[in-house]
Amino acid sequence: MMRWFGRAYGAPYEADCEHIPTPVGVACLWCSEPIAEGDDGVTAGVLDTATMTAPREVPQHYECHLRAIVGGVMHQLGRCTCCGGPDGLAPDPEGMTKREGARAAVALYDLLRGAPDRELARLMAEQHLRDLGRL
């Protein structure tokens, strides 16, 4: 069962899932960084396939959870290997931690989702990554 912690964003799961205290100090399932006071996120049951024991509840930062849904930056830009991109790039920009990659993926998703000209937003994102030396 999914539960959530931190601030409410109006996500659909907030109405159906229990709000819990922030699991401070527990490692995030995606990035392995500890959850800190003030972080937002969700928890979900994860089954240990080696022992087939009951699922244990594991937290994810909000952006790490969303990155698993929308894909990494290069995936969203259609340039990673799983998209058959011409550059053979990994889904996240080189040189970023997993959490930095998740934050960048969510920021790009928000930009593309709200942009009146998605192609222009995509080109701007690619130029920004080039400026950072990550593309």
Secondary structure, 3 states (H helix, E strand, C coil): CCEEECCCCCCCHHHHCEECCCCCCCECCCCCCECCCCCCEEEEEECCCCCCCCCEEEEEEHHHHHHHHHCCHHHHCCCEHHHCCCCCECCCCCCCCHHHHHHHHHHHHHHHHHCCCHHHHHHHHHHHHHHCCCC
